[in-house]
Amino acid sequence: MAHSAVSKTIFFLDPASRVGLQVQIRETIVSAVLAGRIQPGAQLPSTRKLADYLNISRITVTLAYQELASQGYVETARRSAYRISNNPPIGLLATEAMPAVNNAIDWPAKIRTSFVVAKQMSKPLDWRRYPYPFLYGQMDPSLFDLNAWRDCARRALAREDFELMAGDFAAADDVQLVNYICSRTLPSRGIRANTDEILVTVGAQNALWIVTRLLLRQGTHAVCESPCHPDMSASLLLSGARVTAIGVDKEGLPPINIPADVDAVFVTPSHHSPTGATMPIERRARLLEAANEQDFIIIEDDYEFEMSFLAPPSPALKAFDRKGRVLYIGSFSKSLFPGLRLGYLVAPAPFIREARALRALMLRHPPGHLQRTAAYFLAFGHHDAALHRMRDEYHKRHIIMAKALQREGFTIAGSSAFGGTSFWVEGPEGLDADLLMAELRQDGVLIESGSPFFPDANGPCSFFRMGYSSIPRSNIDEGVARTRARIETLLSWPTPKK
């Protein structure tokens, strides 16, 4: 195959990609070999010719070829010439002998349980290209110390650490991470726990799923908040338990409304999702009293307490628990970055033993290298520094956002008393938040409809959530104004008084 033919057949670089040019070249060659577009022994273009063809530096091509040679994918033919290795480190498939797949199976009939039971929140993966992303739970990369994270990742690859994390943890967790959670994270929430009372999970949702599997089944009774996070309501529904949703007020879930025959109560006392309501100390005490009197377990999802810039956060509900009735779920996904998916469950040791056994059947354990990297990041103070930057910046965005919503006549139906990163907004009567969310994309605006938080509601939902963790301060006013303008095109809404 001629050099030019190889170039035109497999090579295309995207200068706008976040992936470096060297990496793109390596990925292109490996993919071509895997797909059989280049056979073993085929000569590659010289570094000079390929660089000229792609209009890039020759050293970029040379470094890419050298890396592939060190990995065994290519080999030196003569001087600066390269060819595909005769024995590349991949298994080649005889694709000609593989018959076409006949998709004749009736999968709906074969699948015994459907897990698509709740309306999911819509978050486009390309949200960064929108100028006004009011999406909750996304991060601003400028507030995160990526160099520090890279340093911690490199430390986690030191020989001693690597030998530990490369092995099978069985059902165990990274000792350093558990010790940090035990000695630093939990005490900051007023919680005391031993290491055998902590289980590392793949985010808070993984912990929630484990808890529902262990506590609930058909014939049991669970209570959740209304509105309720769709992932929580889906987990409860799939448990087979009878579920009672209790409406929250400005102080969260009212304990007086809990039925008498309850087995488990799921609450977010520090920061209700999505309204941001915080349960005061007096109501937390009444909830614990009710748990003792009625013999039910409380599952506390304690997220976003770190974003406390308006007032200090209240101690966790579990901090007041003296009977071991509160199972505590925490997460680093909000305070570090959402893609981390690293959380923890705190509960009495007998419960953790069962939870660890169940987790082992699901996913063995969270990745060891990720746990150790996070442990270093926390221990070296990078986490605390990141939180300081976030609180300072989010406070400024909170002020701008609150003024913008008020100026445009929006009704703020909920926001965290201590800070947080979002506003829960009630639109005018007759508004369909699902339709508004879809229409706003044409204006470069992303919001979240509130309908997934009301799974049993009939008719359109007028509530929606607007987050400010990922939108620049300079874009908030215009984004809110565009939201107001789009609502005016959907229905009649009186102009607010300036």
Stockholm file with secondary structure:
# STOCKHOLM 1.0

chainA/1-498         MAHSAVSKTIFFLDPASRVGLQVQIRETIVSAVLAGRIQPGAQLPSTRKLADYLNISRITVTLAYQELASQGYVETARRSAYRISNNPPIGLLATEAMPAVNNAIDWPAKIRTSFVVAKQMSKPLDWRRYPYPFLYGQMDPSLFDLNAWRDCARRALAREDFELMAGDFAAADDVQLVNYICSRTLPSRGIRANTDEILVTVGAQNALWIVTRLLLRQGTHAVCESPCHPDMSASLLLSGARVTAIGVDKEGLPPINIPADVDAVFVTPSHHSPTGATMPIERRARLLEAANEQDFIIIEDDYEFEMSFLAPPSPALKAFDRKGRVLYIGSFSKSLFPGLRLGYLVAPAPFIREARALRALMLRHPPGHLQRTAAYFLAFGHHDAALHRMRDEYHKRHIIMAKALQREGFTIAGSSAFGGTSFWVEGPEGLDADLLMAELRQDGVLIESGSPFFPDANGPCSFFRMGYSSIPRSNIDEGVARTRARIETLLSWPTPKK
#=GR chainA/1-498 SS CCHHHHHHHHCCCCTTSSSCHHHHHHHHHHHHHHHTSSCTTCBCCCHHHHHHHHTSCHHHHHHHHHHHHHHTSEEEEETTEEEECSSCSSCCCCGGGCCCCCCCCCHHHHCSCCCCCSCCCCCCTTGGGSSEECCTTCCCGGGSCHHHHHHHHHHTTSHHHHHHHTSCCTTCCCHHHHHHIIIIITGGGTCCCCGGGEEEESHHHHHHHHHHHHHCCTTCEEEEEESCCHHHHHHHHHTTCEEEEEECBTTBCCGGGCCSSCSEEEECCSSCTTTCCCCCHHHHHHHHHHHHHHTCEEEEECCSTTCBSSSCCCCCGGGGCSSSCEEEEEESTTTTCGGGCCEEEECCHHHHHHHHHHHHHHHSSSCHHHHHHHHHHHHTTHHHHHHHHHHHHHHHHHHHHHHHHHHTTCEEEECCSSBCSEEEEECCTTCCHHHHHHHHGGGTEECEESGGGCTTCCSCCCEEEEECSSSCHHHHHHHHHHHHHHHHHHSCCCCCCC
#=GC SS_cons         CCHHHHHHHHCCCCTTSSSCHHHHHHHHHHHHHHHTSSCTTCBCCCHHHHHHHHTSCHHHHHHHHHHHHHHTSEEEEETTEEEECSSCSSCCCCGGGCCCCCCCCCHHHHCSCCCCCSCCCCCCTTGGGSSEECCTTCCCGGGSCHHHHHHHHHHTTSHHHHHHHTSCCTTCCCHHHHHHIIIIITGGGTCCCCGGGEEEESHHHHHHHHHHHHHCCTTCEEEEEESCCHHHHHHHHHTTCEEEEEECBTTBCCGGGCCSSCSEEEECCSSCTTTCCCCCHHHHHHHHHHHHHHTCEEEEECCSTTCBSSSCCCCCGGGGCSSSCEEEEEESTTTTCGGGCCEEEECCHHHHHHHHHHHHHHHSSSCHHHHHHHHHHHHTTHHHHHHHHHHHHHHHHHHHHHHHHHHTTCEEEECCSSBCSEEEEECCTTCCHHHHHHHHGGGTEECEESGGGCTTCCSCCCEEEEECSSSCHHHHHHHHHHHHHHHHHHSCCCCCCC
//
